Amino acid sequence: MSWDRYGTDVLSDGGWKKKAPPPKVVEAVRDLVVEEVASGFVGAVVGVEARMVKLEDRRGKVRVFPIGPGFLIDGEAVALRVPKVQPASSRPLRSASGSYAVTDAKARVARGSRIFVEGRHDADLIEKVWGHDLRIEGVAVEYLEGVDHLDAVLKAFKPDPERRVGVLVDHLVARSKESRIAEAVAKPWGDTVLIVGHPYIDIWQAVKPERLGLKAWPVIPRGIEWKHGICQALKWPHEDQADIAAAWKRILGRVDHYGHLEPALLAKVEQLIDFVTA
């Protein structure tokens, strides 16, 4: 009889291989950024409910996953657990735009650079979501009262490398009136002016329709003033400008942070802020 020092199980490691250590347990606190391994979804924790964790990505998309193992933080495997209640003062603060809020800084004196938008409603929305960021950066937002005035405004402002201008235009799509104006106006100013736009007919459409209990924004036939048509389709008062202002106040009141806006707008506003603060 001879002794087989290798054993009978050819797949056995003989105890030489170490078992992988259990994943680190981390509390699923708000704003913690993790990756869900199975789907590759990366997002910040925005809530924990009934053993489920809600993650929101940078485009505002929210998904829900079972809390527990199966997540990564900076490539390290972790298991999420329901957090203990934190004192409000210890929680990381986020601004409405998703950036970390600065609580101990005064607003800067405005830079020479500016961001121009088409109208008051555009300015209202940007102030509500990006106002904190713009005050910290010292960037003023002004409205044009229509893109038709853009050429005259730029000639009066006289942009230069120290006084850049970013412009947000509604309905900036191929072969639109807005795209023709933007192309003609931007060309003479070179790198001192950046004109970008979103595809929506009006800034109202940049608010996600579900915020108003809609599956989609109503389609308004040509020949009907769009905002009046929207109010009519939603059975809101729409007889005069006061009714339109009230409708916008109602819509704006449904926006709390960047997750309530369409990604096509988010990307363009962030691009303009980067341009005028470069």
N, C-alpha and C positions, 0 to 999 in steps of 0.2 A: 504494500500500500504506500502511495506517495501523497504528500500534501501539496495541493494546488494553491500557491500563494496569490494567484490572481482571482480566485473565486469562480463561481459558476455563472455569474451574471456579467456578460461582456459589456453591458451598458452601465454597470455600476461604476461610480467614480471613486469608490473606496473611501469616501469621506474626505477626499483631498479638496474637492471644490467647495467653496463657501457659498452658502445660500445668500441671495440678495437681501440686504437689510430692508425692513419694512419702510414704507414711505414716511417722510416727515409729516406730522399732523399740523395743519395750519388753520387758524380760524378764518372763516369766509367773511372778513370784514368788508364793508363798502369800499369800492374803488380799488380793491386788490385785483391785479391783472394776472390772469391765469390762462393756460391753454388746456382745452379738453382733448385728451389723447386720441380717442377714437375718431373724432370728427375733424380735429385740427382747428376748431373754432377758438379764437383768441378774443377775450373780452374782459371788461372790468365787472366786478361783482356789484350788482345794483339792488340785490335783495335776496333774502333767504326765507322760504316759505315751505312748511310741511316737509322737511327733509329734502327739499329741492333748492338749488341755487340758480339765480337768474344772472346771466352774463350779457353785457351789452358791448358790441364791438365799436370801433371808431366811426363806423358809418351809421350808428344808431340801431343796428339790428339786435334784437334781444332773443336769446334762446335759453331754455331751461334744462338743467341736467340734474341727475340724482347726486346729492351731496355724499362725499366719501372719497375713496381712492379714484385714480384715473385722471389726474391733472398734473400739469407741469408748471413750475415757476422758474424762469430762466434756465430751462432744460432739466431741472431737478424734479424728480417724481415727488408729489405730495398728495396727501389725503385731506380734503376739506372737511371741517366740522362746523356745526352751528356756533356762531360766536357768542361769547358772554356779552352781556349788556355793557357798552362802553359809555363813560361819561361823555357828554356832547363835546366838551372842550378837547377831548383826546382824539376825536375822529378827524381824519383828513378832510379838509374842505375843498370843494370843487366849485368853480364858477359855472354859470349856466352854459358856457361853451365847452365844458369838459376839462378845462385847464385847472391847475391847482390855484386856488384863490390866494391872493396876497393880502393879508389882513393888517400888516403893519407898515404899509407904504401909502403916501399921499399921491393923489393924481399928479402926473407930470404936466409941466407947462406944454402946451400943444407944440408938436413939431411943425416944421414948415410943410411937410408932406400932408396930403389930404386923401380921403376916400370920398368919391362922389357917387351918389345913387340917384335913381330916377325921380323918386317922389317921397313924400312924407311917410307912407306906409313902409317903404323899404327901410328908411332910417329908423322908424319905430322898432321894426323887427331886429335889426342889427344891434340897436341899443339894448334891447331886452336880453339877447343871447350873448353878444360879444362886448357889451358896455364895459364890464369890469376890465377885460383885456385891453380895450382901447384906451381907457383912462390911465392904466398902468404904463402903456406904451406912449401915451401922449399923442394919440391920433384923433383928429376931428373928422366927423362924418357930416357932409353937407348934401343937400338934394338939389337936383337940377330943374325940377318941374318939367320933366320930359327930356328924352335923349336928343330931341331936335335942337336943344340949346347948348349941346356939348361943345361944339366948335367955338362958340363965342365965349363960353366959360373958360376954356383952356387958353384962349388968346389973352383973356384978361388976367388969368392966374400966372401965365408964363412959367411952366414947369422947367426945372433944371435938375442936375444930379443931386442937389441938396434939398430940392422941393419936388419930390415925385408925386404923381397923381395916379391913383387907382380908381377905376370906374366899374361899377356893377350895372349891367344893362339887362332889362327884362327881354325875354323872347329872343335871345341871341342865337338864332339857328340859321342854317344855310339859306341864302336867297331871301331872307327877310329884310324889311326896311331897316331894322336895327343893325343887322350885320353890314349892310352897305354904308350906313352912317359911321359905324365904328371903324371900318376899314379905311375910309377916306380921312377920318379925323385923326386916327392914331399915327398914320404913316409919317407925317412931318416931325413928330416929337421923339421918334427913336426910342431909346431905352428909358426915357423919363416918364412915359405914360404907359400904363398897362390897362387895357380894356378887356374885361371878361364878362361872361353872362351866363344865365341859367336858361333852360329851355321853356320855362313856364310863361304863359301869356301875361300873368301878373304875379306879384310876389305872394298874393294870397295862396296860390297853388303850391308854393313851397312848404306850406304847412301840411303835414300828413293828414289826409282826409279822415282817417279814423279818429283824429282828435275832435272832430265834429260829429262823430257817429255816422260817417259816410263810408261807403266802399270805394268811391272815387268821386272826384269833383265833377259836377254836371258839365256836359258839353253844351256850349252856347253857340247857336247858329251865327254865321257871319251877318253883319248888319245890325246886330244888337250890342249895345255897349256892354262889355263883358261883366263888369261888377254889378250893374243893374240886373243883367241876365242871371247871374249867380244868385242874387238875393231873391229874385222872382222864382227861380227854380226851387230854392230852399224855403219858399213861402215866408220870407222875411220882408219887412217894409222896405220899399225901394223907390219911393216917389221923388225924393230930393237928396241933396248932398248930405244932409243931416242923417238920413237913413243909411247912406253908405258909410258914413263915419261910425255910426252905431254898430253896423255889421262888422267893420274892421275891429272895433274894440272888442266885440264878442269873439272874433277869431283869435286876436292877439292874446286874449285872456286864457285861451286854451294852450298856449305855448309856455312851458316852464323851463325847458332846456333844449340843448341841441338835438336830443333824441326825438324831439317832436317835429323836426324839420327834415325835408328830403335831402339825401346825400349830395345831390347835384348842386344844391345851394351851399352846403357846408364847405365843400371843397373849394368853391370859388371865393368865398369870403376869406377863408384861411389863406388862399393864394394872394389875395389883395393885401391882407395884413402883413404877410411876409415881405411883399414887394415894397411897401411904403416904410417899413421899419428896417430894411436891409442896411 
